[in-house]
Amino acid sequence: MCNSVLLFVSHCFAWFSLLWMVGFHYCGDCVILWMVGFHYCGDCVILWMVGFHYCGDCVILWMVGFHYCGDCFILWMVGFHYCGDCVILWMVGFHYCGDCVILWMVGFHYCGDCVILWMVGFHYCGDCVILWMVGFHYCGDCVILWMVGFHYCGDCVILWMVGFHYCGDCVILWMVGFHSIAIVHSLHHLPPQILLVYGLGQILFPVYGLGQILFPVYGLGQILFPVYGLGQILLPVYGLGQILFPVYGLGQILLPVYGRGQILFPVYGLGQILSPVYGLGQILFPVYGLGQILSPVYGLGQIFFPVYGLGHILFPVYGLGQIFFPVYGLGQILLPVYGLGQILFPVYGLGQILSPVYGLGQILLPVYGLGQILFPVYGLGQILFPVYGLGQILFPVYGL
């Protein structure tokens, strides 16, 4: 038996407009809940969407936010998937303001004893192009952490890589740096496996099953990362082409950096989100400032992930300082896995995105600091999700 409810509310004053919708669907074992909100106030346009799906053992949650105010476009997306023993979380942020384009992605996967975390950041501002990637893998007794950074600014090209591996009693740390205008000293001291030439050709790193990392730097060609099933990450950085992320069914993310293409999100029926950046078609977006996720790879200072407790990962590429890895603890991003701790994202008071996954805690939506997905949108009250019998779905919407 199927039951569906749709609620539509529109309100308009002389100086702003507010529109939001709520839909609920129950059919057999499936429960679907979605919400859409639109706000216009002066020069600002805000759009947000939330979807919830429960069907059998699977729980899916996704959120999309859009903000336009003046010359700035901000787009952020959050997805959560639980099915059996697997927990998947991914986040995407996009920011366009003036001449600057910022894109970042975060992915988290837990399945059995394995924990995988990856982050990607892209920054274009004027003549500068910055790209960085971070990967973390825990499976059994092995801990692997790798980082890649690329910087192009004017005539300078900088590439650096850092890898950390712990397995049993072994600890491995490796670093590679390349600078197009730097003076390379003592090349004969480098291991024969590492080809650091002005060519640059390829840098092959079979680091305990990590596969190969091909870096045709002045190409730029593609950067292949077969990191424990991560698939390929194609990064023709000065192209820009596309960034493909077949990360556990995430589908494709086509980066539209100079009006090229669109951002495709087949996120459980979400359809497409078209965003020709310099176009500017339809839904574009950000994470309100991004904290310090993107750092000046020319300095270098620190790449500080304001993930409320990650500590900091210092990348002093220019003479080299320290690389601080709080690996066994890693702040509150992951581990304690079955518990899950919290994944905190400072997106203007976002608070906790996921609390302890097995029962689900709260999901906070940063829609103008509205607190939890308890959407106080004109007295919306609370919305309690029926996640494994977590209670009811209350719609006290204008006395509903």
C-alpha positions as a Markdown table, in Angstrom:
| # | Residue | x | y | z |
|---|---|---|---|---|
| 1 | Met | 0.0 | 0.0 | 0.0 |
| 2 | Cys | 1.4 | 3.4 | -1.0 |
| 3 | Asn | 0.8 | 6.7 | 0.9 |
| 4 | Ser | 2.1 | 10.1 | -0.3 |
| 5 | Val | 1.9 | 13.5 | 1.3 |
| 6 | Leu | 2.9 | 16.8 | -0.3 |
| 7 | Leu | 3.0 | 20.1 | 1.5 |
| 8 | Phe | 3.5 | 23.4 | -0.3 |
| 9 | Val | 3.9 | 26.8 | 1.4 |
| 10 | Ser | 4.7 | 30.1 | -0.2 |
| 11 | His | 5.0 | 33.4 | 1.6 |
| 12 | Cys | 6.0 | 36.8 | 0.2 |
| 13 | Phe | 6.6 | 40.1 | 1.8 |
| 14 | Ala | 7.5 | 43.3 | 0.2 |
| 15 | Trp | 11.2 | 42.7 | 0.8 |
| 16 | Phe | 11.7 | 39.0 | 0.6 |
| 17 | Ser | 10.2 | 35.7 | -0.6 |
| 18 | Leu | 10.1 | 32.3 | 1.1 |
| 19 | Leu | 9.1 | 29.0 | -0.5 |
| 20 | Trp | 9.5 | 25.5 | 0.8 |
| 21 | Met | 8.1 | 22.1 | 0.1 |
| 22 | Val | 8.0 | 18.8 | 2.0 |
| 23 | Gly | 7.2 | 15.4 | 0.5 |
| 24 | Phe | 6.7 | 12.1 | 2.2 |
| 25 | His | 6.2 | 8.7 | 0.6 |
| 26 | Tyr | 5.6 | 5.2 | 2.1 |
| 27 | Cys | 5.3 | 2.1 | 0.0 |
| 28 | Gly | 5.8 | -1.3 | 1.5 |
| 29 | Asp | 9.2 | -1.3 | 3.2 |
| 30 | Cys | 10.3 | 2.0 | 1.6 |
| 31 | Val | 10.1 | 5.4 | 3.3 |
| 32 | Ile | 11.1 | 8.5 | 1.4 |
| 33 | Leu | 11.2 | 12.0 | 2.7 |
| 34 | Trp | 12.4 | 15.1 | 0.9 |
| 35 | Met | 12.4 | 18.8 | 1.5 |
| 36 | Val | 13.1 | 21.8 | -0.7 |
| 37 | Gly | 13.5 | 25.4 | 0.4 |
| 38 | Phe | 13.9 | 28.7 | -1.5 |
| 39 | His | 14.7 | 32.1 | -0.1 |
| 40 | Tyr | 15.1 | 35.4 | -1.9 |
| 41 | Cys | 16.0 | 38.5 | 0.1 |
| 42 | Gly | 17.3 | 41.6 | -1.7 |
| 43 | Asp | 20.2 | 40.4 | -3.8 |
| 44 | Cys | 20.6 | 37.0 | -2.2 |
| 45 | Val | 19.1 | 33.8 | -3.5 |
| 46 | Ile | 19.3 | 30.6 | -1.3 |
| 47 | Leu | 18.1 | 27.1 | -2.3 |
| 48 | Trp | 18.5 | 23.9 | -0.3 |
| 49 | Met | 17.3 | 20.4 | -0.7 |
| 50 | Val | 17.3 | 17.4 | 1.6 |
| 51 | Gly | 16.4 | 13.8 | 0.8 |
| 52 | Phe | 16.0 | 10.8 | 3.0 |
| 53 | His | 15.4 | 7.2 | 1.9 |
| 54 | Tyr | 14.9 | 4.0 | 3.8 |
| 55 | Cys | 14.3 | 0.7 | 2.1 |
| 56 | Gly | 15.1 | -2.6 | 3.7 |
| 57 | Asp | 18.5 | -2.4 | 5.3 |
| 58 | Cys | 19.6 | 0.7 | 3.4 |
| 59 | Val | 19.5 | 4.3 | 4.7 |
| 60 | Ile | 20.4 | 7.1 | 2.3 |
| 61 | Leu | 20.6 | 10.8 | 3.1 |
| 62 | Trp | 21.6 | 13.6 | 0.8 |
| 63 | Met | 21.7 | 17.4 | 1.1 |
| 64 | Val | 22.3 | 20.1 | -1.5 |
| 65 | Gly | 22.7 | 23.8 | -0.9 |
| 66 | Phe | 23.0 | 26.8 | -3.2 |
| 67 | His | 23.7 | 30.4 | -2.4 |
| 68 | Tyr | 24.0 | 33.4 | -4.7 |
| 69 | Cys | 24.7 | 36.8 | -3.2 |
| 70 | Gly | 26.2 | 39.6 | -5.3 |
| 71 | Asp | 29.0 | 38.1 | -7.4 |
| 72 | Cys | 29.5 | 34.9 | -5.3 |
| 73 | Phe | 28.1 | 31.4 | -6.1 |
| 74 | Ile | 28.3 | 28.7 | -3.6 |
| 75 | Leu | 27.3 | 25.1 | -4.0 |
| 76 | Trp | 27.7 | 22.2 | -1.4 |
| 77 | Met | 26.5 | 18.7 | -1.4 |
| 78 | Val | 26.5 | 16.0 | 1.3 |
| 79 | Gly | 25.7 | 12.3 | 0.9 |
| 80 | Phe | 25.3 | 9.5 | 3.4 |
| 81 | His | 24.7 | 5.9 | 2.7 |
| 82 | Tyr | 24.3 | 3.0 | 5.1 |
| 83 | Cys | 23.6 | -0.5 | 3.7 |
| 84 | Gly | 24.4 | -3.6 | 5.8 |
| 85 | Asp | 27.9 | -3.1 | 7.3 |
| 86 | Cys | 29.0 | -0.3 | 4.9 |
| 87 | Val | 28.9 | 3.3 | 5.7 |
| 88 | Ile | 29.7 | 5.9 | 3.0 |
| 89 | Leu | 29.9 | 9.6 | 3.4 |
| 90 | Trp | 30.9 | 12.1 | 0.7 |
| 91 | Met | 30.8 | 15.9 | 0.5 |
| 92 | Val | 31.4 | 18.3 | -2.4 |
| 93 | Gly | 31.8 | 22.1 | -2.3 |
| 94 | Phe | 32.1 | 24.6 | -5.0 |
| 95 | His | 32.8 | 28.3 | -4.7 |
| 96 | Tyr | 33.0 | 31.0 | -7.4 |
| 97 | Cys | 33.6 | 34.6 | -6.4 |
| 98 | Gly | 35.0 | 37.1 | -8.8 |
| 99 | Asp | 38.0 | 35.4 | -10.6 |
| 100 | Cys | 38.4 | 32.6 | -8.0 |
| 101 | Val | 37.1 | 29.1 | -8.5 |
| 102 | Ile | 37.3 | 26.6 | -5.6 |
| 103 | Leu | 36.3 | 23.0 | -5.6 |
| 104 | Trp | 36.8 | 20.5 | -2.8 |
| 105 | Met | 35.6 | 16.9 | -2.2 |
| 106 | Val | 35.6 | 14.6 | 0.8 |
| 107 | Gly | 34.9 | 10.9 | 0.9 |
| 108 | Phe | 34.6 | 8.5 | 3.7 |
| 109 | His | 34.0 | 4.7 | 3.5 |
| 110 | Tyr | 33.7 | 2.1 | 6.2 |
| 111 | Cys | 33.0 | -1.5 | 5.2 |
| 112 | Gly | 33.9 | -4.4 | 7.5 |
| 113 | Asp | 37.4 | -3.6 | 9.0 |
| 114 | Cys | 38.4 | -1.1 | 6.4 |
| 115 | Val | 38.2 | 2.6 | 6.7 |
| 116 | Ile | 39.0 | 4.9 | 3.8 |
| 117 | Leu | 39.1 | 8.7 | 3.7 |
| 118 | Trp | 40.0 | 10.9 | 0.8 |
| 119 | Met | 40.0 | 14.6 | 0.1 |
| 120 | Val | 40.6 | 16.6 | -3.0 |
| 121 | Gly | 40.9 | 20.3 | -3.4 |
| 122 | Phe | 41.2 | 22.6 | -6.4 |
| 123 | His | 41.8 | 26.3 | -6.5 |
| 124 | Tyr | 42.0 | 28.7 | -9.4 |
| 125 | Cys | 42.5 | 32.4 | -8.8 |
| 126 | Gly | 43.9 | 34.6 | -11.5 |
| 127 | Asp | 47.0 | 32.8 | -12.9 |
| 128 | Cys | 47.4 | 30.4 | -10.1 |
| 129 | Val | 46.2 | 26.8 | -10.1 |
| 130 | Ile | 46.4 | 24.7 | -7.0 |
| 131 | Leu | 45.5 | 21.0 | -6.6 |
| 132 | Trp | 45.9 | 18.8 | -3.6 |
| 133 | Met | 44.8 | 15.3 | -2.6 |
| 134 | Val | 44.8 | 13.4 | 0.7 |
| 135 | Gly | 44.1 | 9.7 | 1.2 |
| 136 | Phe | 43.8 | 7.7 | 4.3 |
| 137 | His | 43.3 | 3.9 | 4.5 |
| 138 | Tyr | 43.0 | 1.6 | 7.5 |
| 139 | Cys | 42.4 | -2.1 | 7.0 |
| 140 | Gly | 43.3 | -4.6 | 9.8 |
| 141 | Asp | 46.8 | -3.6 | 11.1 |
| 142 | Cys | 47.8 | -1.4 | 8.1 |
| 143 | Val | 47.6 | 2.3 | 8.1 |
| 144 | Ile | 48.3 | 4.2 | 4.9 |
| 145 | Leu | 48.3 | 7.9 | 4.4 |
| 146 | Trp | 49.3 | 9.7 | 1.1 |
| 147 | Met | 49.2 | 13.3 | 0.0 |
| 148 | Val | 49.7 | 15.0 | -3.3 |
| 149 | Gly | 50.0 | 18.7 | -4.1 |
| 150 | Phe | 50.3 | 20.6 | -7.4 |
| 151 | His | 50.9 | 24.3 | -7.8 |
| 152 | Tyr | 51.2 | 26.4 | -11.0 |
| 153 | Cys | 51.6 | 30.1 | -10.7 |
| 154 | Gly | 53.0 | 32.1 | -13.6 |
| 155 | Asp | 56.1 | 30.2 | -14.8 |
| 156 | Cys | 56.5 | 28.1 | -11.7 |
| 157 | Val | 55.4 | 24.5 | -11.4 |
| 158 | Ile | 55.6 | 22.7 | -8.1 |
| 159 | Leu | 54.7 | 19.1 | -7.4 |
| 160 | Trp | 55.1 | 17.3 | -4.0 |
| 161 | Met | 54.0 | 13.9 | -2.7 |
| 162 | Val | 54.1 | 12.5 | 0.8 |
| 163 | Gly | 53.4 | 8.9 | 1.7 |
| 164 | Phe | 53.1 | 7.1 | 5.1 |
| 165 | His | 52.8 | 3.4 | 5.7 |
| 166 | Tyr | 52.5 | 1.5 | 8.9 |
| 167 | Cys | 51.9 | -2.3 | 8.8 |
| 168 | Gly | 52.9 | -4.5 | 11.8 |
| 169 | Asp | 56.4 | -3.4 | 12.9 |
| 170 | Cys | 57.2 | -1.5 | 9.8 |
| 171 | Val | 57.0 | 2.3 | 9.4 |
| 172 | Ile | 57.7 | 3.8 | 5.9 |
| 173 | Leu | 57.7 | 7.5 | 5.1 |
| 174 | Trp | 58.5 | 8.9 | 1.7 |
| 175 | Met | 58.5 | 12.3 | 0.1 |
| 176 | Val | 59.1 | 13.7 | -3.4 |
| 177 | Gly | 59.3 | 17.3 | -4.5 |
| 178 | Phe | 59.7 | 18.9 | -7.9 |
| 179 | His | 60.1 | 22.5 | -8.8 |
| 180 | Ser | 60.5 | 23.7 | -12.3 |
| 181 | Ile | 62.8 | 26.7 | -11.5 |
| 182 | Ala | 64.5 | 25.2 | -8.4 |
| 183 | Ile | 68.1 | 24.0 | -8.4 |
| 184 | Val | 68.2 | 20.3 | -7.9 |
| 185 | His | 71.1 | 19.2 | -5.7 |
| 186 | Ser | 72.8 | 15.8 | -5.5 |
| 187 | Leu | 70.6 | 13.9 | -7.9 |
| 188 | His | 73.1 | 10.9 | -7.6 |
| 189 | His | 72.0 | 10.5 | -4.0 |
| 190 | Leu | 68.4 | 9.7 | -5.0 |
| 191 | Pro | 67.4 | 6.0 | -5.1 |
| 192 | Pro | 67.5 | 4.5 | -8.6 |
| 193 | Gln | 63.7 | 3.9 | -8.5 |
| 194 | Ile | 63.0 | 7.7 | -8.4 |
| 195 | Leu | 63.4 | 9.6 | -11.6 |
| 196 | Leu | 63.5 | 13.2 | -10.7 |
| 197 | Val | 64.5 | 14.9 | -14.0 |
| 198 | Tyr | 63.6 | 18.2 | -15.5 |
| 199 | Gly | 61.7 | 16.0 | -18.1 |
| 200 | Leu | 59.9 | 15.1 | -15.8 |
| 201 | Gly | 58.7 | 11.8 | -17.2 |
| 202 | Gln | 57.2 | 9.5 | -14.7 |
| 203 | Ile | 57.6 | 8.9 | -11.0 |
| 204 | Leu | 56.7 | 5.4 | -10.2 |
| 205 | Phe | 55.9 | 4.5 | -6.6 |
| 206 | Pro | 55.1 | 0.8 | -6.0 |
| 207 | Val | 54.7 | 1.6 | -2.2 |
| 208 | Tyr | 53.6 | -1.7 | -0.7 |
| 209 | Gly | 50.7 | -2.3 | -3.1 |
| 210 | Leu | 49.9 | 1.4 | -3.7 |
| 211 | Gly | 50.3 | 0.8 | -7.4 |
| 212 | Gln | 51.8 | 3.4 | -9.6 |
| 213 | Ile | 51.6 | 7.2 | -9.5 |
| 214 | Leu | 52.3 | 8.6 | -12.9 |
| 215 | Phe | 53.2 | 12.2 | -13.0 |
| 216 | Pro | 53.9 | 13.6 | -16.5 |
| 217 | Val | 54.1 | 17.0 | -14.8 |
| 218 | Tyr | 54.5 | 19.3 | -17.8 |
| 219 | Gly | 51.7 | 17.5 | -19.6 |
| 220 | Leu | 49.9 | 17.2 | -17.4 |
| 221 | Gly | 48.3 | 14.1 | -18.7 |
| 222 | Gln | 46.6 | 12.1 | -16.0 |
| 223 | Ile | 47.3 | 11.1 | -12.4 |
| 224 | Leu | 46.3 | 7.5 | -11.8 |
| 225 | Phe | 45.5 | 6.5 | -8.2 |
| 226 | Pro | 44.6 | 2.8 | -8.0 |
| 227 | Val | 44.6 | 3.2 | -4.2 |
| 228 | Tyr | 42.8 | 0.2 | -2.8 |
| 229 | Gly | 39.9 | 0.2 | -5.2 |
| 230 | Leu | 39.7 | 4.0 | -5.4 |
| 231 | Gly | 39.6 | 3.7 | -9.2 |
| 232 | Gln | 41.2 | 6.4 | -11.3 |
| 233 | Ile | 41.4 | 10.1 | -10.7 |
| 234 | Leu | 42.0 | 11.8 | -14.1 |
| 235 | Leu | 43.5 | 15.2 | -13.5 |
| 236 | Pro | 44.5 | 17.0 | -16.7 |
| 237 | Val | 45.0 | 20.1 | -14.5 |
| 238 | Tyr | 45.8 | 22.7 | -17.1 |
| 239 | Gly | 43.1 | 21.4 | -19.4 |
| 240 | Leu | 41.1 | 21.1 | -17.4 |
| 241 | Gly | 39.0 | 18.3 | -18.8 |
| 242 | Gln | 37.2 | 16.3 | -16.2 |
| 243 | Ile | 37.7 | 14.8 | -12.8 |
| 244 | Leu | 36.3 | 11.3 | -12.7 |
| 245 | Phe | 35.5 | 9.9 | -9.3 |
| 246 | Pro | 34.1 | 6.3 | -9.5 |
| 247 | Val | 34.4 | 6.2 | -5.8 |
| 248 | Tyr | 32.0 | 3.6 | -4.6 |
| 249 | Gly | 29.3 | 4.4 | -7.1 |
| 250 | Leu | 29.6 | 8.2 | -6.8 |
| 251 | Gly | 29.4 | 8.4 | -10.6 |
| 252 | Gln | 31.2 | 11.2 | -12.4 |
| 253 | Ile | 32.0 | 14.7 | -11.4 |
| 254 | Leu | 32.7 | 16.8 | -14.4 |
| 255 | Leu | 34.5 | 20.0 | -13.4 |
| 256 | Pro | 33.3 | 23.0 | -15.4 |
| 257 | Val | 36.2 | 25.3 | -14.6 |
| 258 | Tyr | 36.0 | 27.6 | -17.5 |
| 259 | Gly | 32.5 | 27.1 | -18.7 |
| 260 | Arg | 33.3 | 23.5 | -19.6 |
| 261 | Gly | 30.7 | 21.0 | -19.0 |
| 262 | Gln | 28.6 | 20.3 | -15.9 |
| 263 | Ile | 28.7 | 18.7 | -12.5 |
| 264 | Leu | 26.8 | 15.4 | -12.8 |
| 265 | Phe | 25.5 | 13.8 | -9.6 |
| 266 | Pro | 23.5 | 10.6 | -10.1 |
| 267 | Val | 23.0 | 10.6 | -6.4 |
| 268 | Tyr | 20.1 | 8.2 | -5.9 |
| 269 | Gly | 17.8 | 9.9 | -8.4 |
| 270 | Leu | 18.9 | 13.4 | -7.7 |
| 271 | Gly | 19.4 | 13.9 | -11.4 |
| 272 | Gln | 21.9 | 16.4 | -12.7 |
| 273 | Ile | 23.1 | 19.7 | -11.3 |
| 274 | Leu | 24.3 | 21.8 | -14.2 |
| 275 | Ser | 26.9 | 24.4 | -13.4 |
| 276 | Pro | 28.8 | 26.0 | -16.3 |
| 277 | Val | 30.8 | 28.2 | -14.1 |
| 278 | Tyr | 31.5 | 31.1 | -16.3 |
| 279 | Gly | 28.0 | 30.6 | -17.9 |
| 280 | Leu | 26.5 | 30.5 | -15.3 |
| 281 | Gly | 23.6 | 28.1 | -15.9 |
| 282 | Gln | 21.8 | 26.9 | -12.9 |
| 283 | Ile | 22.7 | 25.5 | -9.5 |
| 284 | Leu | 26.2 | 26.5 | -8.3 |
| 285 | Phe | 27.6 | 26.7 | -4.8 |
| 286 | Pro | 30.1 | 26.6 | -1.5 |
| 287 | Val | 30.8 | 26.0 | 2.1 |
| 288 | Tyr | 30.9 | 29.5 | 3.3 |
| 289 | Gly | 34.6 | 30.4 | 3.3 |
| 290 | Leu | 36.0 | 26.9 | 3.4 |
| 291 | Gly | 38.1 | 27.6 | 6.4 |
| 292 | Gln | 41.7 | 27.0 | 5.5 |
| 293 | Ile | 41.3 | 23.8 | 3.6 |
| 294 | Leu | 43.2 | 25.3 | 0.7 |
| 295 | Ser | 46.6 | 26.5 | 1.7 |
| 296 | Pro | 49.3 | 28.3 | -0.1 |
| 297 | Val | 51.5 | 25.5 | -1.4 |
| 298 | Tyr | 54.0 | 28.3 | -1.9 |
| 299 | Gly | 55.1 | 29.1 | 1.5 |
| 300 | Leu | 53.9 | 26.9 | 2.8 |
| 301 | Gly | 52.5 | 27.5 | 6.2 |
| 302 | Gln | 50.2 | 24.7 | 7.0 |
| 303 | Ile | 47.3 | 22.8 | 5.4 |
| 304 | Phe | 44.9 | 23.0 | 8.3 |
| 305 | Phe | 41.8 | 21.0 | 8.0 |
| 306 | Pro | 39.3 | 22.7 | 10.2 |
| 307 | Val | 37.5 | 19.5 | 10.8 |
| 308 | Tyr | 37.2 | 20.2 | 14.5 |
| 309 | Gly | 40.0 | 18.2 | 15.9 |
| 310 | Leu | 42.0 | 16.8 | 13.0 |
| 311 | Gly | 45.0 | 18.6 | 14.4 |
| 312 | His | 47.0 | 20.0 | 11.6 |
| 313 | Ile | 48.9 | 18.5 | 8.8 |
| 314 | Leu | 51.9 | 20.6 | 8.1 |
| 315 | Phe | 53.3 | 20.7 | 4.6 |
| 316 | Pro | 56.5 | 22.8 | 4.7 |
| 317 | Val | 57.5 | 21.9 | 1.2 |
| 318 | Tyr | 60.0 | 24.7 | 1.1 |
| 319 | Gly | 62.5 | 23.3 | 3.6 |
| 320 | Leu | 60.7 | 21.0 | 5.1 |
| 321 | Gly | 59.8 | 21.5 | 8.7 |
| 322 | Gln | 57.6 | 18.8 | 10.0 |
| 323 | Ile | 54.9 | 16.5 | 8.8 |
| 324 | Phe | 52.6 | 15.8 | 11.7 |
| 325 | Phe | 50.5 | 12.7 | 11.4 |
| 326 | Pro | 48.1 | 12.0 | 14.3 |
| 327 | Val | 47.3 | 8.8 | 12.4 |
| 328 | Tyr | 46.1 | 6.6 | 15.2 |
| 329 | Gly | 43.5 | 8.9 | 16.5 |
| 330 | Leu | 43.3 | 11.3 | 13.6 |
| 331 | Gly | 41.1 | 13.7 | 15.6 |
| 332 | Gln | 37.4 | 13.0 | 15.2 |
| 333 | Ile | 37.2 | 12.3 | 11.5 |
| 334 | Leu | 37.3 | 8.5 | 11.8 |
| 335 | Leu | 38.1 | 5.9 | 14.3 |
| 336 | Pro | 36.4 | 4.8 | 16.7 |
| 337 | Val | 34.7 | 3.3 | 13.7 |
| 338 | Tyr | 31.9 | 1.4 | 15.3 |
| 339 | Gly | 30.7 | 4.2 | 17.3 |
| 340 | Leu | 31.5 | 6.3 | 14.8 |
| 341 | Gly | 32.5 | 9.3 | 16.8 |
| 342 | Gln | 31.6 | 12.5 | 14.9 |
| 343 | Ile | 32.5 | 14.0 | 11.6 |
| 344 | Leu | 32.5 | 17.7 | 12.3 |
| 345 | Phe | 32.6 | 20.2 | 9.5 |
| 346 | Pro | 32.9 | 23.9 | 10.3 |
| 347 | Val | 30.5 | 25.0 | 7.6 |
| 348 | Tyr | 29.2 | 28.1 | 9.4 |
| 349 | Gly | 28.0 | 26.2 | 12.5 |
| 350 | Leu | 27.2 | 23.0 | 10.8 |
| 351 | Gly | 28.0 | 21.2 | 14.0 |
| 352 | Gln | 27.9 | 17.4 | 13.5 |
| 353 | Ile | 27.0 | 15.9 | 10.2 |
| 354 | Leu | 26.9 | 12.4 | 11.4 |
| 355 | Ser | 26.8 | 11.5 | 15.1 |
| 356 | Pro | 27.1 | 7.8 | 16.1 |
| 357 | Val | 26.0 | 6.2 | 12.9 |
| 358 | Tyr | 24.2 | 3.3 | 14.6 |
| 359 | Gly | 21.4 | 5.5 | 15.7 |
| 360 | Leu | 21.9 | 8.2 | 14.0 |
| 361 | Gly | 22.1 | 11.2 | 16.4 |
| 362 | Gln | 21.5 | 14.5 | 14.7 |
| 363 | Ile | 22.0 | 15.7 | 11.2 |
| 364 | Leu | 22.6 | 19.5 | 11.2 |
| 365 | Leu | 21.9 | 21.5 | 8.1 |
| 366 | Pro | 23.7 | 24.8 | 7.8 |
| 367 | Val | 20.8 | 26.8 | 6.3 |
| 368 | Tyr | 21.6 | 30.2 | 7.9 |
| 369 | Gly | 22.6 | 28.5 | 11.1 |
| 370 | Leu | 19.2 | 26.8 | 11.5 |
| 371 | Gly | 20.7 | 24.3 | 13.8 |
| 372 | Gln | 19.7 | 20.7 | 13.3 |
| 373 | Ile | 17.6 | 19.2 | 10.5 |
| 374 | Leu | 15.0 | 20.3 | 12.9 |
| 375 | Phe | 14.3 | 23.0 | 10.4 |
| 376 | Pro | 12.8 | 25.9 | 12.3 |
| 377 | Val | 11.6 | 27.3 | 9.1 |
| 378 | Tyr | 8.6 | 29.4 | 10.1 |
| 379 | Gly | 7.9 | 27.1 | 13.0 |
| 380 | Leu | 8.5 | 23.9 | 11.2 |
| 381 | Gly | 9.4 | 22.3 | 14.5 |
| 382 | Gln | 11.1 | 18.9 | 14.3 |
| 383 | Ile | 11.4 | 16.2 | 11.7 |
| 384 | Leu | 12.3 | 12.9 | 13.3 |
| 385 | Phe | 13.5 | 10.3 | 10.8 |
| 386 | Pro | 12.4 | 6.7 | 11.2 |
| 387 | Val | 15.9 | 5.3 | 11.0 |
| 388 | Tyr | 15.8 | 1.8 | 12.4 |
| 389 | Gly | 12.7 | 2.7 | 14.5 |
| 390 | Leu | 14.1 | 6.0 | 15.5 |
| 391 | Gly | 10.7 | 7.3 | 16.1 |
| 392 | Gln | 8.1 | 9.1 | 14.0 |
| 393 | Ile | 8.1 | 11.7 | 11.3 |
| 394 | Leu | 6.6 | 14.8 | 12.8 |
| 395 | Phe | 5.3 | 17.6 | 10.6 |
| 396 | Pro | 4.2 | 20.4 | 12.9 |
| 397 | Val | 4.2 | 22.7 | 9.9 |
| 398 | Tyr | 1.8 | 25.5 | 10.5 |
| 399 | Gly | -0.2 | 23.3 | 12.8 |
| 400 | Leu | 0.0 | 20.3 | 10.6 |
